[in-house]
């Protein structure tokens, strides 16, 4: 049986993972240093936390469900307690990309991250519809990378990933560098920023007199239909008026060189700020 040491088990992310792992065939040891997190595990899942050394003793897999800024410290603190061949699972590409994991060639480093439930889906249950983050009721896709270690280790890492992010649809294999392009590049620097701008645009039309509810309903509805066409969810074309608005709006809103955010140096700078 595969033994997993889950660090940060009582935190926001760790608790989700602990809940999914509870129903798995893995032997899981939960590590949580905060009293609040320990109580949350106890009352919410009926799980007790153990000391780090006890959790690491003979562990096959160590999952670091801790903030990006703590990955370097936590991984360094436990590195000399890990047996050769141990898999260290990190839930975001930032710290691995930035070189914050210990220099231990005899360890396996596996990075995995959820895509989160897609906007266009066929969920019918309300619990799934309301599970916007994923990992509870809504199905989602995931991405994973084997940063270092034997090729055979990927299957083990993917098995763990499919459990902690369940229910999972497609599982994509990428590199750590590609994962960094996806996040923070695509998902945060671009997508989150543009969504913030869209919210500010909605607030602006409200400030100019449009009722808030009308503006919100209008924007979210158009995000649905326009997104379905743009991302090939449905076959369709924009009206001439819409295309003319795009031709005017894009240069007014976007710099000509905006794609430089995906250059390696820009990705590295963004991750440096995060970690």
N, C-alpha and C positions, 0 to 999 in steps of 0.2 A: 504494500500500500504506500502511495506517495504521501509524504509528510510535508505539510506547508506551515511555515511561520508567517503569520500575517501581522505586520507592523502597522500601527495606526488603526487598529481594528475598530476602535470606538469613535473615530472621526467621521466626518460627513461622507467621504468616499469609502473609508474602511468599513463602515457599518453596512453599506450596500453590499460590499464584497462578502463580508461575514455572513450576511443573510443568505446570499446565493450559495456560498460554500457549505453552509450548514446542511443543505440537502444533498450534497455531493458524496462521492465515495472516498474523498481525501480525508486524511487525518489532519485537522487544523488546530494550530496553537495560536491563540490570540494574544497579541502584545499591545497594551494600551497604558500609557504612563499617566494620563490625566484621570482624576477622580470622577469627573463628569462623564468621560468616555467609558470608564469601567462600569459606572452605574447604568449608562445607556445600554451597554452590552448585556448586563445582568437582567435589567427589567424588560428590555425590548426583545431579546433573543434567548435569554436564559443561559448565557455564556459567561464563563469566568476568564479573566485575563491571567497570563503567567509572566514570569520574569523573562527578560530577553535571553539570558543564557540558557534557561530551561527550554525556551522555544527553539533556540538554534541548535540544541544538542541533537545531532543526527538528522537535521532537517534536509530534505531533498530540494525544496523550493522555498525561497524567501520573497515575499511580496512586500514592497515598500509603498504602502498607501499613506504617504506623508507628503507635505507640501514640497514643491520643487526646490524651495530655498533650503530645505533640510536634507535633501537626498544625499548630498556630498558628505555631510557630517554623519548621518546615520549609517550610510554604507561604509564609511571609513571606520566608524566605531565597531562595527561587527565583522569587518573583513577578516581579521585574524582568527575569528571563531568559526569560520565556514570551512567545511571540508572540501578538498578538490572535487570539482564536478558539480558543486551546488549551483542551482539556477537562481539568479537574482532577477526578479520581475519588477520592472518600473512601469508606471502607468502613464507616462508622458515622455516625449522625446527630448524635452528641454535639457534636463540635467545630463543624460547620456551624450547628447550632441555637444554640450559644453565641456565634456571631459571630466565630469564630477565623480565618476565611478572609479573605485580603486584599481590600480594597475595589477590585476591578478589574472594572468593568462589562463590559469587553471579553473577559473569560474566561467559559468555560462551567463551571459547578459541577454535578457529578453525584454523587449519593449512592446507594450500593447495599449491600444486606446480605442474607445468606442467612437463610432460615427454618429451615434445618437439616432433615435427613430426618425425616419425621413418624413418630410412634409407630405409627400404623396405616398399613401399606404392604403391598405385594405382592412385596417383595424375596425372592428365593429363593437367591441366591448368598451364601455365608458372608462373603465380603469386603465385600459391600454391607450385610449384617446388622450387621457389626462397625464399619462406617463411621458412627459416631454423629454426628460433626461434619458430614460431607458434603464434597463437593468432590473426592472420590477415586473411590468406587465406587457410593455410594448416591445415588439421585435425591432432589432437594429442590426446594422452591419458593423464590423470591426476591422481594424488594421493592426498588424503585428510585424515585428522585425526581430530577427536573430542577430544581435549586434556582434556577439562573439560566442564561440563554443562549437561543438560538433554538429553537423547537419542533422543528425538524428534527434537532437534536442528540440528542434523546431516543433515536432509533433507533440511533445510533452507541453511546451509552452502554449501552443495553440489550444490544447485540451483544457488547460487551466483558464486561458482567456475566454473560451466559450462558456465556461461555467460562471466566471465572475461577471461577465457582461450579459448573461442570459436574460431573455431568449434571443439567440443570434440567428440571423439569416446568412448573409454572405460574410466570409472571412477572407480578407485580402492580405497577401504578403507583400510588404514593402521593405525598403531599407530605412535605417535611422535618418539618413539625409532626406529621403523622400517624405518621411513622417514629419520632419521639421518644416518642409515646404507646405504640408497640409495644416500643421499647427506649430507655431503661431501664424505662418504665412497666409494660407488660404482662409482658414476659419476665423482667425481673430483680427489680424492686420487688415484683411480685406472685408470679409463678410460682416464681422461684428461692427467694424467702423462704418460701413455703408448702412447697416441697419440702424445705428445710432443717428446717422444723418437723416435717414427716413423718418425716424421718430421726431427729430428736431424739425423736419419739414412739416410733419403733421401738426406739431405744436404751433408752428408759425401760421398755418392756415386757420387754426383755432383762434390764435391771437388776432387774426384779421377778420374774425366774425363767424366762421363756420362752427356750428355746434360740435362739441368734442365727440359725442357718440356718432354723429354723422360722418365726421372726418375719419374716425377710427374704422368704422364699418366700410367706408369707401376704400380706404387704403388697404386694409387686410383682404378685402375681396379682390381688388386689382392685383395684389401680390400673388394671390392664388391663381388667377387666370393668366396673368402675364408670365409668372414663373412656369406654369404648365407648358406654355408655348416655347419659352426660351430654353428650357431644359428637356425638351423633346418628350414630355409626358403625354402630350396630345399633338396631333398634327394641326397646324394652324399658322396663320401669318398675321402680322400687325396691319392695322389700317394705314393708309398713306399719312393721315394726320399724326398717328402715333410715331411712325418712322421719322417724320419731320421734327417732331418734338425731341426724339432721341438724338437726331443729328445736331440739334441746337443744344440740348441739355448736357450731353457727355463732355464736350470741350469746356462748357461753362462750369461743370462740377469736378472734372478730373484733369490732373496734369497730364501732359503728353507722355511723360516718363514714369507714370505710376507703376508700371510693371517692374521697376527696379527693386521693389520691395521683396522680390523673389531671388535677387542676386545673393550668392552665398555670404557676402560680407554683411548685407542687410539682415539676413536671417540670423547670422551669428550675433549681430548687435542686438537684435530683438530678444534673442534667448539670453544674452548676457544681462539685459535689463530685467528679465523675468526671474533669473536664478541668482 
